[in-house]
């Protein structure tokens, strides 16, 4: 009997192929997304969709050349109203979704295009130091979420890219993974050798099955070697991913300063206090009437 390895993941592995002619990212999340999704107790189609978006946000966000955040945010007027996955360059992730729960009565798993038809995605990179934003907004594409990612790459980044992504659950345990490869920006598109090299890498990547990608019994490094050993795969320093919210007292204070008296009155409890619940981590912060008066005067 073969002993199960049961690796733990929650990390991103940057890698290159053929002397850095192709760059890649391999992300695999388990404990971190399980904590996030179980905290919210989403219905399964929402949970699996959000976990996949989180994996992809880690892949793309870890390519940032500056310290900051990469956010994928979707919105629509259909079942899935809002979905947001936030990756910080220090490896922190957070996410949430809002949806019409009535639409899930007596229904089985729904595809992503059924959850958010006629919606839009915003792919946003925010630099911490300057607070500059770089954003691409696209319509939700028919089919699975990856189709929308390809549309973003083609129309916003214009980088030749290939990505695979899968998510699954075993009761309360969730696992999600994604592998992204890109021709490096320095490449001259159209050169036959480079084209054939990338096409070969794409072929290898798309041979990977969902079972293989999400297996807990095989290390991420072994998966990369199995896929790309003939293309001189070279693994770089991994990035640890953790479930960590960015909410803080100062953020709450700044928000409360900016809202109107009418909005504030709708939030206020009978004793004049307010309970602020973070949409991401569900932490509750109670603010007294006296504190509210002090920060708004």
Secondary structure in CASP SS format (residue, H / E / C, confidence):
PFRMAT SS
TARGET T0000
AUTHOR 0000-0000-0000
METHOD secondary structure of the structure
MODEL  1
X C 1.00
X C 1.00
X C 1.00
X C 1.00
X C 1.00
X C 1.00
X C 1.00
X C 1.00
X C 1.00
X C 1.00
X E 1.00
X E 1.00
X E 1.00
X E 1.00
X E 1.00
X E 1.00
X E 1.00
X C 1.00
X C 1.00
X C 1.00
X C 1.00
X E 1.00
X E 1.00
X E 1.00
X E 1.00
X E 1.00
X E 1.00
X E 1.00
X E 1.00
X C 1.00
X H 1.00
X H 1.00
X H 1.00
X H 1.00
X H 1.00
X H 1.00
X H 1.00
X H 1.00
X H 1.00
X H 1.00
X C 1.00
X C 1.00
X C 1.00
X H 1.00
X H 1.00
X H 1.00
X H 1.00
X H 1.00
X H 1.00
X H 1.00
X H 1.00
X H 1.00
X H 1.00
X H 1.00
X H 1.00
X H 1.00
X H 1.00
X H 1.00
X H 1.00
X H 1.00
X H 1.00
X C 1.00
X C 1.00
X C 1.00
X C 1.00
X C 1.00
X C 1.00
X E 1.00
X E 1.00
X E 1.00
X E 1.00
X E 1.00
X E 1.00
X E 1.00
X E 1.00
X C 1.00
X C 1.00
X C 1.00
X C 1.00
X E 1.00
X E 1.00
X E 1.00
X E 1.00
X E 1.00
X E 1.00
X E 1.00
X E 1.00
X E 1.00
X C 1.00
X C 1.00
X C 1.00
X E 1.00
X E 1.00
X E 1.00
X E 1.00
X E 1.00
X E 1.00
X E 1.00
X E 1.00
X C 1.00
X H 1.00
X H 1.00
X H 1.00
X H 1.00
X C 1.00
X C 1.00
X C 1.00
X C 1.00
X C 1.00
X C 1.00
X C 1.00
X H 1.00
X H 1.00
X H 1.00
X H 1.00
X C 1.00
X C 1.00
X C 1.00
X C 1.00
X E 1.00
X E 1.00
X E 1.00
X E 1.00
X E 1.00
X E 1.00
X E 1.00
X E 1.00
X C 1.00
X C 1.00
X C 1.00
X C 1.00
X C 1.00
X E 1.00
X E 1.00
X E 1.00
X E 1.00
X E 1.00
X E 1.00
X E 1.00
X C 1.00
X C 1.00
X C 1.00
X C 1.00
X C 1.00
X H 1.00
X H 1.00
X H 1.00
X H 1.00
X H 1.00
X H 1.00
X H 1.00
X H 1.00
X H 1.00
X H 1.00
X H 1.00
X H 1.00
X H 1.00
X C 1.00
X C 1.00
X C 1.00
X E 1.00
X E 1.00
X E 1.00
X E 1.00
X E 1.00
X E 1.00
X E 1.00
X E 1.00
X E 1.00
X E 1.00
X C 1.00
X C 1.00
X E 1.00
X E 1.00
X E 1.00
X E 1.00
X E 1.00
X E 1.00
X E 1.00
X E 1.00
X E 1.00
X E 1.00
X E 1.00
X C 1.00
X C 1.00
X C 1.00
X C 1.00
X C 1.00
X C 1.00
X C 1.00
X C 1.00
X H 1.00
X H 1.00
X H 1.00
X H 1.00
X H 1.00
X H 1.00
X H 1.00
X H 1.00
X H 1.00
X H 1.00
X H 1.00
X H 1.00
X H 1.00
X H 1.00
X H 1.00
X C 1.00
X C 1.00
X C 1.00
X H 1.00
X H 1.00
X H 1.00
X H 1.00
X H 1.00
X C 1.00
X C 1.00
X C 1.00
X C 1.00
X C 1.00
X H 1.00
X H 1.00
X H 1.00
X H 1.00
X H 1.00
X H 1.00
X H 1.00
X H 1.00
X H 1.00
X H 1.00
X H 1.00
X H 1.00
X C 1.00
X C 1.00
X E 1.00
X E 1.00
X C 1.00
X C 1.00
X C 1.00
X E 1.00
X E 1.00
X C 1.00
X E 1.00
X E 1.00
X C 1.00
X C 1.00
X C 1.00
X C 1.00
X C 1.00
X H 1.00
X H 1.00
X H 1.00
X H 1.00
X H 1.00
X H 1.00
X H 1.00
X H 1.00
X H 1.00
X H 1.00
X C 1.00
X C 1.00
X H 1.00
X H 1.00
X H 1.00
X H 1.00
X H 1.00
X H 1.00
X H 1.00
X C 1.00
X C 1.00
X C 1.00
X C 1.00
X C 1.00
X C 1.00
X E 1.00
X E 1.00
X E 1.00
X E 1.00
X C 1.00
X C 1.00
X C 1.00
X C 1.00
X C 1.00
X C 1.00
X E 1.00
X E 1.00
X E 1.00
X E 1.00
X C 1.00
X H 1.00
X H 1.00
X H 1.00
X H 1.00
X H 1.00
X H 1.00
X H 1.00
X H 1.00
X C 1.00
END
